[in-house]
Amino acid sequence: MSWRSRRRRMTDQNEAQISLGERTLSLLSLKRFPDPGRESPLRAWEAADEYLLNELDRSNLSGGPLVIINDAFGALACALAEYHPVCSGDSFISQYATRSNLARNGLDGDAVTLIDCLTPFPASPSVVLIKVPKTLALLESQLHALRNVVTPDTQIIAAAKARDVHTSTLRLFENILGPTRTSLAWKKARLIFCRVEKPDVAPLNELASWPLEGTPYTLYNHPSVFSRSSLDIGARFFSDFLPSNLTGNMVDLGCGNGVLGLRLLAQNPQASVIFRDESFMAVASSQLNVEKNVPQALSRSCFEAGHSLMGIVDGSLSAVICNPPFHQQQVITDDIAWQMFIDARRCLEGGGELRVIGNRHLGYHQKLKKLFGHCELLASNSKFVVLRSVKSGRAE
């Protein structure tokens, strides 16, 4: 048989197998969270999920726990719920979507164990399925955590869009776990196969730290937190335009490492600050930074992983500050920003204020004016605008 014939046969067999993964997901009713609406073409799974399901040898699953890492909306958890997977990641939204999709499909929620990425993995997993995260620092942290529990018998398969599988990605697998190879691309997705040998590697320092200029503070960041090694330019600009001398409860929404919340605590000594982010590592970083730098303010601080202001009582806040994301994973969207603005209006008391920083081109001014009836420009530069809207109800 010629090389071309063998290649064609392999491709035909691969396509036939892949259709099994595609069929598995198409039989499930899966939704993204937040739900982008009926007209959206966005699905709760992608080709990389189909590819993983197709490649998985389910006969291996009887030898130990199944671990799923970075499952965006629970597609893999739902497809493999009968195997009682342990699902790990750094996203509250992912966990919420997984629970919702399990319930939507009549699957037992207790069949899937959801843990955050600061919780150790179960010992001696039989199979580990990884969706490669956008942040290499997070992947490095997860691979080091896996190194502590995997065995030579553990099957490790990772998946991502082909464009996101770089030499640096493969090098991490190779250096931390062992010999690594990739698959052919299919539907612009690629798989990574890793054999566990545990080569010698230096221990990982999970926390990055750096002094915050102009203050006595040292900031600590867990691996997946944005701008891990320095103060990002947006937060630097926003920090000069935060509210002062307010009372009541305030929220640093999308708090990251909590650098803006630290400023809120200092400028509003009679107020309490809720540090909220959908990243578990961000919330842990915020808590550590308050504990290390202003321990006397811990009694005025609350640290929560959550989506937007879900669960916050209506009319209970005096101020909300936020730098809304304009993407979810790798999808550009203003859905989360819009939800933050709606929730802020709901949760603010009369006269309470929302302060937002955003890139000039995002058009937040019009959104806030539509929602609050007005919007004040506090500051701008060539890249950012800082906006303020006040909820009607008492004198501003």
N, C-alpha and C positions, 0 to 999 in steps of 0.2 A: 504494500500500500504506500502511495506517495506521501510526502510530507504534507502537501496541500490537502490530500484526502483525509489524513489523520487529523489535521487541524480542523477541517470542516466537521468531521465526525465529533471531535471533542466539543466544538462550539454548539452543535445540535444537541448533544447530550446535556451540556450545561444549560442551554435555554430550556430544555424540557424539565430539568431539575428545578431551575429557578422559578418556573411557573408554580411549583408547589408552595414556595414561600409567598409568592404573590397571592395565590389562592387562599392561603391561610389567613392573611391579613384582610383580604377583601370580604371574607365571611364574617369578620368582626365589625361591629359598629363602633368606630373610633372617632373621637373629636379632639381637636386641639383645645388648649386652654391658655388664655381666654379664647372663647369661640369667635372666630373672625366673621361669622355670619354665613348665611345660606349661599350667597353668591361667590364666596371666596374659593379660589382653586386650590388653596393650601390644604394638604392632608395631614393627618396625625402620624403618618409614617412616611418613609422614603425608601428608595431603592436599596440603600445600605441595610435596612432592616430586613427586607426580603432576601437579600443575599446571605445575611447571617443565618436566617431561619433555614434556608435551603442547605447551607454547608454544615449545619449542626448535625452531628451524629448522635441521635437521641439514645442510642444504646449505651453511651458513656454516662448518662445521667443517673444511673443507679449506684455509682461508686462514691458519691459524696454530694455536697450542696452545689446547686447551680447559682452562680453569681452573675448578675446583670449590672453593668455600670453605665451611667449616663443615658438611660432610656428616656428620651425626651418627653413623650406623652403616654408612656405605658404600653406601646404597641407590642414590644417584646414580652413584657410581663403578662399581658393578656393572652398572647399566643402560647405562652409556656406556663400558664398558671397551674396546670395539673402537676408540674414538677416542683411546685413550692419554691420558687426562686427567692433569693435575697437580692433586692434592688438597691443600689447605692448611687448617690449623686449629690450635687451641691445645689439643687434647685427645689424650692418649695413648690413652685408651679408644676414641676415634673411629678412630684409626689401627689399633689392634688389631682392632676390629670389622670394619673394611674388609678387612684381610688375611684374617680368618677367613671373611667372607662371600664374598670372591673364591674362596678355596679350596673353600668349601662348594658353590659353583656351577660348579666345574671351570673357572674363568676364570684366565687367566695373571696371576699376581701381579705380574710385571714390566711388564704393560701399564699399570699405574697407578703414578704417581710420588707418593709421600707426603712432604710437607714440613711443617715446623712454621711457625707464623706469624711467626717471626723470620727466616725464609729468604726472599730476594727472589723475586717471581713471575717466570715466564718472559716474555721480551720479546714484544710485539705479539700478545697472545692474540686469537684470532678470536671466542671466546665466553667469557664469565665468568658462572657460575651461583653465586649467593650464598644461603645460608640465613642469614637475619638473626639475629645472636647476641643473647643476653639483655643483654649489656653494651654500652652505646652507645660507651664508650671503646674497646672492642675493634673495633667496626665502624668508628669513625673512623680508627683506626690502619690497618685493612685497606684502607679506601678511599684513604687517602693513599699506601699502598704500591702500590695498583692504578694510581693517577694517574701513577706513574713509568713504567708499561709499556704502558698501553692506548693505542689510537689511535682516531681518529674512526670507523674501520670496525669496532671491537669492539662486539659485541652484549652488553649487560649486562642480566641479569634476576635479580632477587632475589625471595625468597619468605619468607613467615612466616604464622603465624596472623593472621587479620584484626585481632584485638584487640591485637596487638603491633606493628602498623604505625601509628606515631604521626606527628604533624606534625614532631617533632624528628628522627625517622628519615628522613623525606623531605628535610628540610632538609640533613642531612648529605650525602646523595647530590647534591642540587642545588648546594650550596656547594663541594663538593670535585671532583665529576666533570662535572656539567652538568645540563641540563633533565631533569626527572623527572616521571613520571606513574604512576598506579596502575591496576590492573585492577578489574573487578567482583569481589566476593567469591564464592568457590565452596567449598562444604564448610567454611566458616569460615576459608578461606585466601585470601590476597591476594598478587598479584604486584606488583613494582616494576620499571618500565622506565626506564633511564637512558641518555641520549645523551651521548657523550663530547665535551665542549667545553673542559674544563679552565679554568674561570674563575679569576681571581686569588684566591689564598687564602694566608693566613699559614702558614709551615712549622709542622709539628706537633712539639711537644716530647714525645717518646715516654715519657720518664721523669717521674713525679711524685716529689717528694722532700719530706721533712719531718723535723724533729728529734724524736727519741724522748725524751719528757720523763723526767727523772731519770737520763739517761745522756748520754755524750758522742757517741752515735751519731746519724747521719743515715740514714734509711731511704729506699730507692729502690724504686719499684714500676713494673713494666711495665703496659700498659693494662688487661689483663683480670684483674689480681689483685684479690681481694676487699679491700674497705676501702682504696681506693687512696690516699686523702689523709689518713688518720689511723689511729690504733690502734683497732681495733674493740673493743667492750666485752667480748666473750667472751675475746679474747686478753689484755686488760688484767686481767681477773679471774683467768684461768688462770695467768698468769705468776708469781703469788705462791705457787703450789702445785706447782711442778715439782720433780723429784728432784734431790738434791745429793750430791756426793762418791761417785758411782758410777764404776766402771771398765768397760772393754769397749766394745761397740758399742751406740749408742742411735739411735732413729729419731724424727725429727719428721715424723709422717705426716700428709699434707695440709698441707705446710709453709707454703703461701702465700708471703709475702715473707720468711719465715725469722725473724721476730721472736722466736718462742719457742725456735727452735734456737740463736739467739745467746745466749739466757739459759742454755740447756743447756751450751753450750761454756764459758761463764763459771763455772757452778756445778759443773761436772764436769771439772776440768782434766786428769784422767787418762783420760778417755773420748773416743771418736770419735763424731761425729754424722752420720747420713745424713739429708739433706734430701730428702724425696720428696713428689711431688705429681703428679697426672695432667695438670696444666697446665704446658706448656713455659715459658710466661711466668713462672709462679710459681717454677719451679726456677731460671730465669735471674735473677729478682729476688733469690732467696735467695743465689745465688752472688755476685752483685754486692754484696749487703749484708755478706757475710762479707769479701770482698776489700776493701771500702772501710772497714769498721769494726774488724775484728779479723784483719788479714792474717796475723798470727802463728798463727792457729788454722786456716789453710787446710789444713795437713798433717793435721789431725784431722777434716776435713770431706769429705763426699762428696755430690754433687748428682745426683739421678736423677729422670727422668720415668718414672712407672710406675703401675700399678693396684694399690692396696693394698700388700701386701708380696710380690707376685709376684716370684719369683726369689731371694728372701732365704732363706738356708740355715736349716733347722730348728734350733732351740736355739742360735742364734748371737747373740742380742740380750740385753742386760741391762735395757733399758727401751724402751718405746714410749710416746710421747705423741700424742694426736690430738684434734681437734675434728671429728667425722665429719659429712659433708654429709647432709642428710635430703631431698635432691632430686637428680635427674639431669636436666640441662637444665631443663624445666619440669614434670617429673613428680615428685610427692612419693613417696618410697620410702625404706625403711630397709635396702634390699639392700646398699648399699655399706658402710654402718656395720656391719652384721652380718658382712660379709666382712672388714672391718678387724679386728673382734674375734676372729674365727676365726683369721685369719692371725697376729695378735699372739700368741695362745696357742701356735700352732705354732712361731713363730720365737723366742719367749722361752726363755732357759735356765731351769733350775730356780731358783726364787727371783727370777726377773726380773719386772718389774712393768709393768703397763699403767695409764696415767693418762689419763682421758677427761674432757672438758668437754662438756656438752650442755644443751639447753633442758630445763627440769624436766619438761615434759609428754611427753618422748619415751620415757620408761621404760627408759633404758639400764641402770638398776640391776638390773632383773630379767633382762635379757639377759646381763649380765656374771656375775651370780650363777649362772645356769644353766650358763654356759660354764666358769667358773673354780671354782665351788663356793662362792664368797663374793664380797662386794663391800663396800668401805669408803667411806663418805661422808667426804670430806676437807673440803668446804666447800660452802656454798650461799648463794644470795641469792634475791631475788624472781623472777629469770629463769633462773639457771643452777645446775647442780650440778657439782661436781668429784668424780670417782669414782676409786678405786684397786683393782685386782685383782692378786694375785700368783700366779704359776704355782707349783704345788707342786713340791717336788723338793729343797729345802734349807730351813733355818730362815729364816723371814721376818723 
